[in-house]
Amino acid sequence: MSEQERPIIVGITQGDFNGVGTEVIMKAFMDPLMLKVCTPIIYGSSKVFSHHKKELGITDFNLSTIKYADQANAKNINIINCWDEEVKVEIGTSTALAGQMAFKALDAASNDLKSGKIDAIVTAPINKQNIQSTDFKFAGHTEFFAERFAVSNYLMLMVSENLKIGTVTGHLPLGKASGAITIDEIVSKALVLNRSLIKDFGIRKPKIAVLGINPHAGDNGLLGDEEQKIIIPAVNQLKERGVFVMGPYAADGYFGSGTYKNFDATLAMYHDQGLIPFKTLSFGEGVNFTAGLPVVRTSPDHGTGYDIAGKNQASESSIRQAIYLAVDIVKQRKQLESLTSNPLKISNQRRER
């Protein structure tokens, strides 16, 4: 079997086991067609899955325990137990123990990703507070993976079928976000976005919109001068570097009028400016993708969902889309690598177009 033909191996971290992560993973793989999409390896605890199965009354979900990733069977839902000790599951509650175990699963899976034993990773939601420790001092998964893979320029990119939104600043308090928005930062994030659209999504000439930071994009300096002093110079630099970019757009009118539909992606200035419209338009179908990494990492667009955990109310749609996207990007990167290593293929592909 060639590299192109072998099943994509996707590692899936269990996340906070008191939240909805375990439930949505089970629901996603209760569809037997998912095993045609990828070979899954769950990093977590089979005992915790058994606890959730009993609580939810799920009977048609079975796991195959393996010790190492290279033992994964394409016909099974594989799991690597990341801890041996008995743990107390308190569904719907944040506990320090759940945070510790979430990190153990994340650490094991990311190590296998780094060594090439799995092709991509999908992370179920963690609690960003209870996971904090001497080993995990990050604002979230995105920052963890950036450090683990020694990447300084990366981008949180929210992806759905018709919408892609990246943010210049990520998990920063709003009071600090404004000071972190600089010409250099906008340019670097836009370049990551542009490269990702080409490399990961197969868009040959991406069109990117840049949002303003102030109401009405500053209204020609009346409501703030960041657009004129920072954003417009950054846009001009990007144009000089051959990036198809336009803006700055007033965020409310941009989304309200549907202008976003004219672009391949949108670069928002700060977290909520991008995430609020994204989740309003795509919640339950959206995926969080970390662009700029040498590896593929995605996650669902929701959190731990303590309020609905254990009630059989959580939808598996977002984590299913996260798995689909991870597989698609792995395939896209392999195809691009194959093309770039064979100039004749590129020439033939252009001729076919």
VEXDREN-2710 file (C-alpha; in Angstrom, 1 decimal):
% VEXDREN-2710
k/r/px/py/pz
1/MET/0.0/0.0/0.0
2/SER/1.4/3.4/-1.0
3/GLU/1.7/6.3/1.4
4/GLN/-1.2/8.0/-0.5
5/GLU/-3.5/5.0/-0.1
6/ARG/-2.9/4.0/3.6
7/PRO/-5.5/5.1/6.1
8/ILE/-5.0/8.4/7.8
9/ILE/-4.3/7.8/11.5
10/VAL/-5.9/10.5/13.7
11/GLY/-5.1/10.8/17.4
12/ILE/-8.0/12.1/19.5
13/THR/-7.5/13.4/23.0
14/GLN/-10.2/12.8/25.5
15/GLY/-10.1/16.2/27.0
16/ASP/-11.6/17.0/30.4
17/PHE/-13.4/13.8/31.3
18/ASN/-16.1/15.6/33.3
19/GLY/-17.2/17.5/30.2
20/VAL/-18.8/16.5/26.9
21/GLY/-15.7/15.4/25.1
22/THR/-16.1/11.7/25.9
23/GLU/-19.7/11.8/24.8
24/VAL/-19.1/13.5/21.5
25/ILE/-16.3/11.2/20.6
26/MET/-18.5/8.2/21.2
27/LYS/-21.4/9.7/19.3
28/ALA/-19.1/10.5/16.3
29/PHE/-17.7/7.0/16.1
30/MET/-21.1/5.3/16.6
31/ASP/-21.4/5.9/12.9
32/PRO/-19.5/3.0/11.3
33/LEU/-18.7/5.1/8.2
34/MET/-16.2/7.1/10.3
35/LEU/-13.8/4.2/10.2
36/LYS/-13.7/4.7/6.5
37/VAL/-12.6/8.3/7.0
38/CYS/-9.6/7.5/9.3
39/THR/-8.1/5.1/11.7
40/PRO/-8.7/6.6/15.2
41/ILE/-6.6/6.4/18.2
42/ILE/-8.1/7.9/21.4
43/TYR/-5.8/9.0/24.1
44/GLY/-7.5/8.8/27.5
45/SER/-9.0/6.1/29.6
46/SER/-11.2/3.1/28.6
47/LYS/-12.5/3.0/32.2
48/VAL/-13.7/6.6/31.8
49/PHE/-15.4/5.8/28.6
50/SER/-17.1/2.9/30.3
51/HIS/-18.4/5.2/33.0
52/HIS/-19.8/7.6/30.4
53/LYS/-21.3/4.8/28.4
54/LYS/-23.2/3.6/31.5
55/GLU/-24.4/7.1/32.4
56/LEU/-25.6/7.8/28.8
57/GLY/-27.1/4.3/28.2
58/ILE/-24.9/3.8/25.2
59/THR/-24.4/0.2/24.1
60/ASP/-23.2/0.2/20.5
61/PHE/-19.7/1.7/21.1
62/ASN/-16.7/-0.5/21.7
63/LEU/-13.0/0.3/22.1
64/SER/-9.9/-1.8/21.3
65/THR/-7.1/-1.2/23.8
66/ILE/-3.6/-0.9/22.4
67/LYS/-0.3/0.1/24.1
68/TYR/1.4/1.8/21.2
69/ALA/0.2/3.8/18.1
70/ASP/1.7/1.3/15.7
71/GLN/-0.6/-1.4/17.0
72/ALA/-3.7/0.5/15.7
73/ASN/-6.2/-1.6/13.7
74/ALA/-8.0/0.3/10.9
75/LYS/-11.2/-1.7/11.7
76/ASN/-11.3/-0.7/15.3
77/ILE/-11.8/2.4/17.5
78/ASN/-8.4/2.2/19.2
79/ILE/-7.5/3.6/22.6
80/ILE/-4.3/4.1/24.4
81/ASN/-4.8/4.3/28.2
82/CYS/-2.7/7.3/29.4
83/TRP/-3.0/6.4/33.0
84/ASP/-3.5/3.3/35.1
85/GLU/-4.9/4.6/38.3
86/GLU/-8.6/4.7/39.2
87/VAL/-10.0/8.2/38.8
88/LYS/-13.2/9.7/40.2
89/VAL/-15.4/10.9/37.4
90/GLU/-17.6/13.9/38.4
91/ILE/-19.6/14.7/35.3
92/GLY/-20.4/18.4/35.0
93/THR/-17.8/19.5/37.5
94/SER/-14.4/21.0/37.2
95/THR/-11.8/19.1/39.2
96/ALA/-8.0/19.3/39.5
97/LEU/-7.8/15.5/38.7
98/ALA/-9.6/15.9/35.4
99/GLY/-7.2/18.6/34.4
100/GLN/-4.2/16.4/35.3
101/MET/-5.5/13.5/33.3
102/ALA/-6.4/15.8/30.3
103/PHE/-2.8/16.9/30.2
104/LYS/-1.5/13.3/30.3
105/ALA/-3.6/12.4/27.3
106/LEU/-2.5/15.6/25.5
107/ASP/1.1/15.0/26.2
108/ALA/1.1/11.4/25.0
109/ALA/-0.8/12.3/21.8
110/SER/1.4/15.2/21.0
111/ASN/4.5/13.1/21.5
112/ASP/3.2/10.5/19.0
113/LEU/2.3/13.3/16.6
114/LYS/5.8/14.8/16.9
115/SER/7.4/11.4/16.2
116/GLY/5.1/10.8/13.2
117/LYS/3.2/7.8/14.7
118/ILE/-0.1/9.6/14.0
119/ASP/-0.9/11.8/11.1
120/ALA/-3.0/14.5/12.8
121/ILE/-4.5/15.3/16.2
122/VAL/-8.0/16.3/17.2
123/THR/-8.3/17.7/20.7
124/ALA/-11.5/17.4/22.7
125/PRO/-12.2/20.4/25.0
126/ILE/-10.1/21.1/28.1
127/ASN/-10.8/23.4/31.0
128/LYS/-8.1/26.1/30.6
129/GLN/-8.0/26.6/34.4
130/ASN/-7.9/23.1/35.9
131/ILE/-5.3/21.9/33.4
132/GLN/-2.8/24.6/34.6
133/SER/0.4/23.1/36.1
134/THR/4.1/23.3/36.0
135/ASP/3.8/21.3/32.7
136/PHE/1.0/23.3/31.2
137/LYS/1.2/27.1/31.5
138/PHE/-0.7/28.1/28.4
139/ALA/-3.8/30.0/27.6
140/GLY/-5.1/27.0/25.6
141/HIS/-4.3/24.2/23.1
142/THR/-3.1/26.6/20.4
143/GLU/-0.3/28.1/22.5
144/PHE/0.7/24.6/23.8
145/PHE/1.1/23.2/20.3
146/ALA/3.0/26.3/19.2
147/GLU/5.6/25.7/21.9
148/ARG/5.7/22.0/21.5
149/PHE/6.5/22.3/17.9
150/ALA/8.8/25.4/18.3
151/VAL/6.6/27.7/16.1
152/SER/6.6/31.4/16.9
153/ASN/4.3/32.5/14.1
154/TYR/1.0/30.7/14.1
155/LEU/-2.7/31.5/13.8
156/MET/-6.0/30.3/15.4
157/LEU/-8.1/29.8/12.3
158/MET/-11.8/29.0/12.7
159/VAL/-13.2/27.0/9.8
160/SER/-16.6/26.1/8.6
161/GLU/-17.9/25.2/5.1
162/ASN/-18.4/28.8/4.1
163/LEU/-16.4/30.8/6.5
164/LYS/-12.7/31.0/7.7
165/ILE/-11.7/33.6/10.3
166/GLY/-8.3/34.1/11.8
167/THR/-7.4/36.5/14.6
168/VAL/-4.3/38.7/15.0
169/THR/-4.5/38.3/18.8
170/GLY/-5.8/35.2/20.4
171/HIS/-6.3/34.4/24.1
172/LEU/-5.5/37.8/25.4
173/PRO/-7.5/40.0/27.7
174/LEU/-9.2/42.8/25.7
175/GLY/-7.2/45.4/27.6
176/LYS/-4.0/43.9/26.3
177/ALA/-5.2/43.0/22.8
178/SER/-5.1/46.6/21.5
179/GLY/-1.4/47.1/22.4
180/ALA/-0.5/43.7/20.8
181/ILE/-2.0/44.8/17.4
182/THR/1.0/46.1/15.4
183/ILE/1.9/46.5/11.8
184/ASP/4.3/43.6/12.0
185/GLU/1.9/41.3/13.8
186/ILE/-0.9/41.9/11.3
187/VAL/1.5/41.2/8.4
188/SER/2.9/38.1/10.0
189/LYS/-0.5/36.6/10.8
190/ALA/-1.8/37.5/7.3
191/LEU/1.1/35.7/5.8
192/VAL/0.5/32.6/7.9
193/LEU/-3.2/32.7/6.8
194/ASN/-2.3/33.2/3.1
195/ARG/0.2/30.2/3.2
196/SER/-2.3/28.0/5.0
197/LEU/-5.1/28.8/2.5
198/ILE/-2.7/27.7/-0.3
199/LYS/-1.0/24.7/1.5
200/ASP/-3.9/23.3/3.6
201/PHE/-7.0/24.3/1.6
202/GLY/-5.7/24.2/-2.0
203/ILE/-6.7/27.8/-2.8
204/ARG/-4.3/29.0/-5.4
205/LYS/-4.8/32.7/-5.1
206/PRO/-6.5/33.5/-1.8
207/LYS/-8.6/36.6/-1.2
208/ILE/-8.3/37.9/2.4
209/ALA/-10.3/40.6/4.1
210/VAL/-8.8/42.5/7.0
211/LEU/-11.1/44.0/9.7
212/GLY/-10.7/47.3/11.4
213/ILE/-10.4/47.6/15.2
214/ASN/-12.6/50.6/15.9
215/PRO/-16.4/51.1/15.3
216/HIS/-16.9/51.9/11.6
217/ALA/-13.2/51.1/11.1
218/GLY/-12.3/54.4/12.8
219/ASP/-14.5/56.5/10.5
220/ASN/-11.4/58.3/9.0
221/GLY/-9.9/58.9/12.3
222/LEU/-13.0/60.2/14.0
223/LEU/-13.4/57.1/16.2
224/GLY/-9.7/56.1/16.5
225/ASP/-6.6/56.2/14.4
226/GLU/-5.4/52.6/14.6
227/GLU/-6.7/51.9/11.1
228/GLN/-4.7/54.8/9.6
229/LYS/-1.6/54.3/11.6
230/ILE/-1.4/50.5/11.9
231/ILE/-3.9/48.5/9.8
232/ILE/-3.7/50.4/6.4
233/PRO/0.1/50.4/6.4
234/ALA/0.0/46.6/7.2
235/VAL/-2.4/46.0/4.3
236/ASN/-0.2/48.0/2.0
237/GLN/2.8/46.0/3.0
238/LEU/0.9/42.8/2.3
239/LYS/-0.1/44.0/-1.1
240/GLU/3.5/44.8/-1.9
241/ARG/4.4/41.2/-1.0
242/GLY/1.9/39.8/-3.5
243/VAL/-0.9/39.0/-1.1
244/PHE/-4.5/39.7/-2.3
245/VAL/-5.8/41.6/0.7
246/MET/-8.4/44.3/1.2
247/GLY/-9.5/46.4/4.1
248/PRO/-9.9/47.5/6.8
249/TYR/-13.6/46.7/6.9
250/ALA/-16.0/47.8/9.6
251/ALA/-16.7/44.5/11.3
252/ASP/-20.5/45.0/11.9
253/GLY/-21.3/45.9/8.3
254/TYR/-18.8/43.3/6.9
255/PHE/-20.7/40.4/8.5
256/GLY/-24.1/42.0/8.5
257/SER/-24.1/42.6/4.8
258/GLY/-22.6/39.2/3.9
259/THR/-19.4/40.8/2.4
260/TYR/-17.5/37.9/4.0
261/LYS/-18.9/35.6/1.3
262/ASN/-16.7/37.4/-1.3
263/PHE/-13.5/36.4/0.4
264/ASP/-11.7/33.1/1.1
265/ALA/-10.8/34.2/4.7
266/THR/-11.1/37.0/7.1
267/LEU/-8.5/38.4/9.5
268/ALA/-10.0/39.8/12.6
269/MET/-8.1/41.9/15.0
270/TYR/-9.0/40.2/18.3
271/HIS/-10.6/37.1/19.7
272/ASP/-14.2/38.0/20.1
273/GLN/-14.3/40.2/17.0
274/GLY/-13.8/37.0/15.0
275/LEU/-15.3/34.3/17.2
276/ILE/-18.7/35.9/17.9
277/PRO/-19.7/36.2/14.2
278/PHE/-18.1/32.8/13.5
279/LYS/-20.0/31.0/16.2
280/THR/-23.2/32.9/15.4
281/LEU/-23.0/31.8/11.7
282/SER/-21.4/28.3/12.2
283/PHE/-21.8/27.1/15.7
284/GLY/-22.0/23.3/15.9
285/GLU/-20.4/22.9/12.5
286/GLY/-17.2/24.9/13.1
287/VAL/-13.7/23.7/13.6
288/ASN/-10.7/25.3/15.3
289/PHE/-7.5/24.7/13.2
290/THR/-4.0/25.8/14.2
291/ALA/-2.5/27.2/11.1
292/GLY/1.3/27.6/10.7
293/LEU/2.2/24.3/12.5
294/PRO/4.3/21.6/10.7
295/VAL/1.6/19.2/11.9
296/VAL/-2.2/19.1/11.7
297/ARG/-4.2/19.9/14.8
298/THR/-8.0/20.6/14.9
299/SER/-10.6/20.8/17.6
300/PRO/-14.4/21.3/17.9
301/ASP/-15.6/24.9/18.2
302/HIS/-17.1/24.4/21.7
303/GLY/-15.9/24.0/25.3
304/THR/-16.3/21.4/28.0
305/GLY/-20.1/22.0/28.2
306/TYR/-20.3/21.1/31.9
307/ASP/-23.9/22.3/32.0
308/ILE/-25.1/19.6/29.5
309/ALA/-22.5/16.9/30.3
310/GLY/-24.0/13.5/31.0
311/LYS/-27.4/14.5/29.8
312/ASN/-27.1/13.0/26.3
313/GLN/-27.6/16.5/24.8
314/ALA/-24.2/17.2/23.3
315/SER/-23.9/17.2/19.5
316/GLU/-21.1/15.4/17.9
317/SER/-21.3/17.5/14.7
318/SER/-18.4/19.8/15.5
319/ILE/-15.9/17.1/16.5
320/ARG/-16.9/15.1/13.4
321/GLN/-16.2/18.1/11.3
322/ALA/-12.8/18.5/13.1
323/ILE/-11.9/14.9/12.2
324/TYR/-13.0/15.4/8.6
325/LEU/-11.0/18.6/8.3
326/ALA/-7.9/17.1/9.9
327/VAL/-8.0/14.2/7.3
328/ASP/-8.6/16.6/4.4
329/ILE/-5.6/18.8/5.4
330/VAL/-3.3/15.8/5.8
331/LYS/-4.3/14.6/2.3
332/GLN/-4.0/18.1/0.8
333/ARG/-0.5/18.5/2.3
334/LYS/0.5/15.0/0.9
335/GLN/-0.8/15.9/-2.5
336/LEU/1.1/19.2/-2.5
337/GLU/4.3/17.5/-1.4
338/SER/3.9/15.0/-4.1
339/LEU/3.3/17.7/-6.7
340/THR/6.3/19.8/-5.6
341/SER/8.6/16.8/-5.6
342/ASN/7.6/16.1/-9.2
343/PRO/7.6/19.2/-11.5
344/LEU/6.0/17.1/-14.3
345/LYS/2.9/16.5/-12.2
346/ILE/2.6/20.3/-11.7
347/SER/3.0/20.9/-15.4
348/ASN/0.3/18.3/-16.3
349/GLN/-2.1/19.7/-13.7
350/ARG/-1.8/23.2/-15.1
351/ARG/-2.4/21.9/-18.6
352/GLU/-5.5/20.1/-17.4
353/ARG/-6.8/23.4/-16.0
END
